[in-house]
Amino acid sequence: MTGRARVVLLALALVAAGCGSPAPPAPVSVAPIAARPAGVVEVADAPATGSADCDREASLRPGRLPAPGAMPSGSTMAAIAERGRLVVGVDQNQYLFAFRDPATGRLEGFDIDIAREIARGIFGDPDRIQLRVVQAGQRESVLQTDQVDLVVRTFSITCARKANVAFSTVYFRADQRILALKGSGIESGASLAGKRACAVSGTKSLEMLLALDPRPIVLGANTWTDCLVMLQQGQIDAIGTDYVVLSGLAAQDPNVAVVGPSLGFELYGVGIKKGSDDLVRFVNGILEKMRDDGTWQRLYENHLLSLGPSPGPPVARYQD
């Protein structure tokens, strides 16, 4: 067979093999799905606020603080001391107030250190503490069912909540504001008319958003970081809550900013099981000591200076 014949036969074989190959698949186009974080729901009605006549700031007057390790016999604090640790409900997603340090895995923040100071008052050791992460909507139930001794979780004092749990004196006062993408045109609560705004389910911030006139479309999420992710993905237009929470979110994303004037203010208190009056008075004694000896100011400087100069600790208001 000549060389020319071999070339012709090889070409014919290649053509024959190609005839049996399947056709390439047709291109498939799938529209992207903007999946919301789990647990996000649209909220139509504000939670009940309870009597507007209650004194949100008033709490039981403290007595003389017992020395650490010497809690009065039969007291709630003595039972905690016997257990060997203070159990506190906290958050882990609020930068500045309560967040998990990625380098150490340790929970840090202003709220966390408030809780540690209370443990110090009972044991003389701030590390004799168990920090239990709870969702905002669980704060009342974990106290009522004795799953925790205290809740220190940017827990705003409201009249409705005071019907179910006891509170310490106010340890922080926070303005309500709005967080939005820079250049979005959102400059205040009035700019949210017909737009989508997020807050964490179980917080008073939902009530604030629903009270805006005109009203935005309000979504409730499990955590503030869920709200931030939805803002980054264009699923919402703004987040509404306390300035300190929003500042922590803004510190994590240079494309967002806190905007507009104050829409009200919130009062943070330590949540305590209703009826545990001795523990309320003890916690108030610890907070009073922190105001007087400079501990509150030191914690502010350690965690919150990015919010601006310290306003000083809120003045306690007592009832007998």
Helices and strands as residue ranges (DSSP letters): H 3-19, E 41-43, E 58-60, H 76-83, E 86-90, E 93-94, E 98-100, E 107-108, H 110-123, E 129-133, G 136-138, H 139-144, E 150-151, H 159-162, E 165-167, E 172-181, G 189-192, E 196-200, H 205-210, E 217-221, H 224-232, E 238-242, H 243-250, E 256-259, E 265-268, E 271-273, H 277-293, H 295-303, G 305-307, E 317-319
